[in-house]
Amino acid sequence: MPTTLTLKNIPDGVYERLKHSAETHRRSMNSEAIVCLEAALLPSKPTPAERLARARALRGTLPKRKFRARDIEAMKREGRS
C-alpha cells in the first residue's frame, strides 16, 4: 500500500528545478518527485547491451588459452583459484 510523505523546508532552488522538470515531463509535482526518488534510490537494471559489454570485458581478462573440461573441474575443486 502506498505511503504518504510530506516534505518541509525544501530549498527554493530544488523546488523550482522539480517544478520545471515536472512541467517538462508533463507530470504532477508528486509524480515527478516519485520518479526522481526512484531514479536516485532504486538500482537500475542494466540493458542487454550493457550486460554484453560487461561480459566481453570480463572475457578479455581471462588467459588466452582454452580451458579443457578437466582444467575446469580441477579449478572447481580448488575453489576457483
Secondary structure, 3 states (H helix, E strand, C coil): CCCCCCCCCCCHHHHHHHHHHHHHCCCCHHHHHHHHHHHHHCCCCCCHHHHHHHHHHHHHCCCCCCCCHHHHHHHHHCCCC
